[in-house]
Amino acid sequence: MFPDTQLPEINAALAASTAAFGSYQFSSLQQRASLLRAIARELDAIGPQIIETAQGETNLQRGRLLVEFRRTLFQLTSYADACEQGNWLDIRIDQPDSERQPPKPDVRKMLVPVGPVVVFGASNFPFAYSTAGGDTACALAAGCTVVVKAHPGHPATSQLAADAIHRALAGEGLPAGVFQHVYGASFEVGKQLVLHPQVKSVGFTGSFQGGRALFDLAASRKEPIPVFAEMGSVNPVFMLPGKLGAETEWAVNQLAASITTSVGQFCTNPGLVVGIQGPALENFIQALGQKLAETEPEPMLHSGIAQSFRQKRAAVIAGGKITLAGTNETGGEGFSIPTLATTSGENFLAHPHLHEEIFGPYSLVVQCNDAAQMAAVAQALEGQLTTTLIATPAEAAEHIELVHILQARCGRLVFNGVPTGVEVCLAMNHGGPYPATTDSRFTAVGADGIRRFARPFCYQNWPDHLLPTELQNANPLGLWRTVNGELTKSGIGE
């Protein structure tokens, strides 16, 4: 029903996207914001239908999908507000000085859209990280046209969202080429999109293997382009004994829910827990293992993810360097296997394969001999989306060097909480050092993500009336701008 899009159709989609970019890049902030709000309204109008479709395609429960759907609507409307406010444009104006020798020119800088953007839909978020998700919203807000490759795990859901976007475009009087939609179960479709000379940027959420492959393709082009790939992580949780001993039950309940919610299929799932050997950690492992053993297996997103989860889990068990502390293997093929495993600090440091993500309800507890070995484990970690510290404030202060190590390895550091549940707000950072992402300078959640799809552009000595409205002396849009080093909304000369 949804065959792979062939190269002639991909060429046609990119031609339409490029043609539409010619005008859409000069659309006003208000026009772009209006489009995002229109998309939200069109999606909201088909809410029951698209949620039911996604439930049938992904095995995700209705309640979980409803939360994600509402989040998607909020992303669209909140990014619309941020687009209109224009703070993301990073406007800088330095006025001329003819008396200086040599004379200082008039220099004005802002962010401008990069061009057509390809967005790859995510398997585990059929709304928020897919067709009308955050990457698409950010690219449209930046003034870019978008080509979405639907994820093969939920193509009908993606088509409903694409239809809603096209209705919004028609209602706003914008070209249909602003948004294009293609399909592809094979890697070849993604390869053709990334290598296409008219594509100027890529947004991706998914596996490390997929994201790195796209990144390498983009770098191999005659004109390399940026790939903003969010590739997941093990999101380690470090637990110090004072807090853990005082609130073991709290820690167990928090971690059990975080590991198993949505069948563990979150990029922020805590796949690694690091503690110091002692009674507190022993009690924690026993109680958390029992919780996971009592957790009923559930169908995973699709057969491919279930197969990958089971294969990676089986491989790490067969390696003989871990001990199972709690598991439930009563589900059939395609179902999850809630699992808690343990290993020593020595094993973890000696065997890097234990660091790798197992996407699903699996977590590994590393039992360190002491605080020094805990710091060594932290030092050995690769880049992460998040790290978490469970500790009393006094313990955190006492182990400030550990805090600094964790900070260097992630994009978000959580204190006495869990990494799952990514708030959509301006202060959120959903990104991190490689291999969590391909560019740790940017976030995939929050309106600051708009900046991924824009580039700095400078005007020098241009007549005021020929400048973009955002840079004109009078500041008719009332934007925040840095003028001669001072942040202001005032017009120049007022």
ZIDA-V737182 format. One record per residue. RES is the residue in three letters. OMEGA is omega in degrees with one decimal (none if undefined). Layout:
RES_OMEGA / RES_OMEGA
This chain:
MET_-179.5 / PHE_-178.0 / PRO_177.3 / ASP_176.1 / THR_-177.5 / GLN_-174.3 / LEU_178.0 / PRO_178.5 / GLU_176.1 / ILE_177.2 / ASN_179.8 / ALA_178.9 / ALA_179.7 / LEU_175.9 / ALA_178.3 / ALA_179.5 / SER_-179.9 / THR_178.4 / ALA_-179.9 / ALA_178.4 / PHE_179.7 / GLY_178.4 / SER_-174.3 / TYR_179.7 / GLN_179.8 / PHE_176.3 / SER_-178.9 / SER_175.4 / LEU_-179.9 / GLN_178.8 / GLN_179.4 / ARG_178.8 / ALA_178.7 / SER_177.8 / LEU_-179.4 / LEU_178.6 / ARG_177.8 / ALA_176.9 / ILE_178.6 / ALA_179.8 / ARG_-179.5 / GLU_176.8 / LEU_-179.6 / ASP_-178.0 / ALA_179.9 / ILE_-175.9 / GLY_-178.7 / PRO_-177.9 / GLN_-175.3 / ILE_176.7 / ILE_177.9 / GLU_179.1 / THR_179.9 / ALA_179.1 / GLN_179.0 / GLY_-176.4 / GLU_-170.1 / THR_-173.5 / ASN_175.8 / LEU_-178.0 / GLN_-176.3 / ARG_-179.5 / GLY_178.2 / ARG_179.9 / LEU_179.5 / LEU_177.5 / VAL_-179.7 / GLU_179.4 / PHE_177.8 / ARG_176.5 / ARG_-179.2 / THR_176.6 / LEU_178.7 / PHE_176.8 / GLN_-177.3 / LEU_-176.9 / THR_179.6 / SER_175.8 / TYR_174.3 / ALA_178.2 / ASP_-179.0 / ALA_177.2 / CYS_-176.7 / GLU_-179.8 / GLN_171.3 / GLY_180.0 / ASN_-178.0 / TRP_-178.8 / LEU_178.9 / ASP_-175.3 / ILE_178.4 / ARG_178.1 / ILE_172.9 / ASP_-174.8 / GLN_-176.2 / PRO_174.6 / ASP_-176.6 / SER_-178.8 / GLU_-179.0 / ARG_177.1 / GLN_-7.9 / PRO_-178.2 / PRO_177.7 / LYS_-178.9 / PRO_171.0 / ASP_-175.0 / VAL_-177.9 / ARG_-174.2 / LYS_173.6 / MET_175.3 / LEU_177.8 / VAL_-177.8 / PRO_-175.8 / VAL_-176.3 / GLY_180.0 / PRO_-177.6 / VAL_173.2 / VAL_178.5 / VAL_176.3 / PHE_178.7 / GLY_-179.4 / ALA_-179.5 / SER_-170.1 / ASN_176.8 / PHE_-175.4 / PRO_177.3 / PHE_-167.1 / ALA_179.7 / TYR_-176.4 / SER_-165.7 / THR_178.9 / ALA_-175.3 / GLY_-171.6 / GLY_-179.6 / ASP_178.5 / THR_-179.4 / ALA_-179.7 / CYS_-179.3 / ALA_177.6 / LEU_178.2 / ALA_179.7 / ALA_-177.9 / GLY_179.2 / CYS_168.0 / THR_-169.8 / VAL_168.2 / VAL_-180.0 / VAL_168.4 / LYS_-179.1 / ALA_175.3 / HIS_-177.8 / PRO_178.3 / GLY_179.0 / HIS_-175.7 / PRO_-179.7 / ALA_175.4 / THR_179.8 / SER_-179.8 / GLN_177.7 / LEU_178.6 / ALA_178.9 / ALA_178.1 / ASP_178.5 / ALA_178.4 / ILE_179.8 / HIS_174.9 / ARG_178.3 / ALA_178.3 / LEU_-179.8 / ALA_179.7 / GLY_179.5 / GLU_179.4 / GLY_-178.9 / LEU_-178.5 / PRO_177.4 / ALA_-179.4 / GLY_176.9 / VAL_178.8 / PHE_177.1 / GLN_-171.8 / HIS_-180.0 / VAL_-179.5 / TYR_175.9 / GLY_172.9 / ALA_-179.5 / SER_178.1 / PHE_-175.5 / GLU_179.6 / VAL_177.0 / GLY_178.5 / LYS_180.0 / GLN_179.7 / LEU_-176.2 / VAL_-178.7 / LEU_-176.6 / HIS_-173.2 / PRO_-178.7 / GLN_177.0 / VAL_-175.4 / LYS_179.0 / SER_-177.0 / VAL_171.4 / GLY_-174.7 / PHE_170.8 / THR_-178.7 / GLY_-174.2 / SER_175.6 / PHE_-177.5 / GLN_-179.7 / GLY_-178.7 / GLY_-179.7 / ARG_178.6 / ALA_178.3 / LEU_178.7 / PHE_179.9 / ASP_177.1 / LEU_-178.5 / ALA_179.4 / ALA_-177.5 / SER_-178.5 / ARG_172.5 / LYS_171.9 / GLU_179.7 / PRO_179.3 / ILE_179.6 / PRO_172.0 / VAL_177.8 / PHE_-175.6 / ALA_173.2 / GLU_-165.7 / MET_176.2 / GLY_-179.8 / SER_178.3 / VAL_173.1 / ASN_-173.1 / PRO_176.3 / VAL_179.0 / PHE_-175.2 / MET_176.7 / LEU_-165.9 / PRO_-178.7 / GLY_178.8 / LYS_-177.5 / LEU_179.9 / GLY_-178.4 / ALA_-173.9 / GLU_-178.3 / THR_-177.5 / GLU_177.9 / TRP_-178.5 / ALA_179.1 / VAL_-178.3 / ASN_178.9 / GLN_-176.3 / LEU_-179.9 / ALA_179.1 / ALA_-177.4 / SER_-178.8 / ILE_-170.0 / THR_-179.9 / THR_-177.8 / SER_178.5 / VAL_176.8 / GLY_-172.2 / GLN_173.4 / PHE_176.1 / CYS_178.7 / THR_179.2 / ASN_-179.3 / PRO_-177.1 / GLY_-178.3 / LEU_176.6 / VAL_-176.0 / VAL_179.7 / GLY_179.5 / ILE_-177.2 / GLN_-180.0 / GLY_-177.8 / PRO_-177.9 / ALA_-179.1 / LEU_178.3 / GLU_179.1 / ASN_179.3 / PHE_-178.3 / ILE_-179.7 / GLN_-176.9 / ALA_-180.0 / LEU_177.0 / GLY_177.9 / GLN_178.5 / LYS_-178.2 / LEU_177.2 / ALA_179.7 / GLU_-180.0 / THR_-178.5 / GLU_173.5 / PRO_180.0 / GLU_176.2 / PRO_176.9 / MET_-170.7 / LEU_176.7 / HIS_-172.7 / SER_-179.7 / GLY_179.5 / ILE_179.0 / ALA_-179.8 / GLN_178.7 / SER_179.3 / PHE_-177.3 / ARG_-179.7 / GLN_-179.4 / LYS_177.8 / ARG_-179.5 / ALA_-178.1 / ALA_-178.0 / VAL_176.1 / ILE_-179.4 / ALA_-179.8 / GLY_173.3 / GLY_-177.4 / LYS_179.0 / ILE_175.5 / THR_178.3 / LEU_-179.9 / ALA_179.4 / GLY_-179.0 / THR_177.9 / ASN_-175.2 / GLU_-174.7 / THR_-179.6 / GLY_179.1 / GLY_178.5 / GLU_-177.5 / GLY_180.0 / PHE_176.7 / SER_171.7 / ILE_178.7 / PRO_-170.2 / THR_166.3 / LEU_178.6 / ALA_176.9 / THR_173.9 / THR_178.7 / SER_174.5 / GLY_179.3 / GLU_179.1 / ASN_-177.5 / PHE_-179.2 / LEU_-175.7 / ALA_-173.5 / HIS_-175.9 / PRO_-180.0 / HIS_177.2 / LEU_179.9 / HIS_-168.7 / GLU_180.0 / GLU_168.2 / ILE_-168.9 / PHE_-177.7 / GLY_-175.7 / PRO_-178.4 / TYR_174.8 / SER_-178.1 / LEU_176.1 / VAL_177.5 / VAL_-178.8 / GLN_-178.3 / CYS_178.7 / ASN_-175.1 / ASP_-178.0 / ALA_179.1 / ALA_178.8 / GLN_174.9 / MET_178.0 / ALA_178.1 / ALA_175.8 / VAL_178.2 / ALA_179.3 / GLN_-175.5 / ALA_-175.3 / LEU_172.5 / GLU_179.6 / GLY_-175.1 / GLN_169.5 / LEU_-178.2 / THR_158.8 / THR_-177.0 / THR_173.8 / LEU_172.8 / ILE_-172.2 / ALA_168.3 / THR_176.4 / PRO_179.6 / ALA_177.9 / GLU_178.9 / ALA_179.3 / ALA_-179.5 / GLU_-177.4 / HIS_-175.7 / ILE_177.3 / GLU_175.4 / LEU_177.9 / VAL_-179.6 / HIS_176.9 / ILE_-179.1 / LEU_179.9 / GLN_-178.1 / ALA_-173.8 / ARG_-177.3 / CYS_175.8 / GLY_178.9 / ARG_-179.0 / LEU_-175.2 / VAL_177.6 / PHE_176.9 / ASN_176.5 / GLY_176.3 / VAL_-174.8 / PRO_179.7 / THR_-174.9 / GLY_-176.5 / VAL_-178.1 / GLU_176.3 / VAL_179.8 / CYS_-174.8 / LEU_-177.1 / ALA_-177.9 / MET_169.8 / ASN_176.2 / HIS_-177.4 / GLY_179.6 / GLY_-179.8 / PRO_177.0 / TYR_10.4 / PRO_176.8 / ALA_176.3 / THR_176.9 / THR_177.9 / ASP_-173.9 / SER_-178.4 / ARG_-172.5 / PHE_178.2 / THR_175.7 / ALA_177.9 / VAL_-177.0 / GLY_-173.6 / ALA_174.4 / ASP_176.9 / GLY_177.0 / ILE_-175.8 / ARG_179.8 / ARG_-171.2 / PHE_177.8 / ALA_178.8 / ARG_178.7 / PRO_176.7 / PHE_-172.8 / CYS_172.4 / TYR_179.0 / GLN_174.9 / ASN_179.4 / TRP_175.5 / PRO_-174.4 / ASP_-174.4 / HIS_178.1 / LEU_178.8 / LEU_169.9 / PRO_-178.3 / THR_-176.4 / GLU_-175.4 / LEU_-176.3 / GLN_-174.6 / ASN_-172.5 / ALA_-176.7 / ASN_-174.5 / PRO_179.4 / LEU_178.9 / GLY_-177.6 / LEU_170.0 / TRP_-179.4 / ARG_174.8 / THR_-176.5 / VAL_-178.7 / ASN_176.4 / GLY_-176.2 / GLU_178.9 / LEU_-173.9 / THR_170.3 / LYS_-178.2 / SER_173.4 / GLY_179.7 / ILE_-178.6 / GLY_179.4 / GLU_none
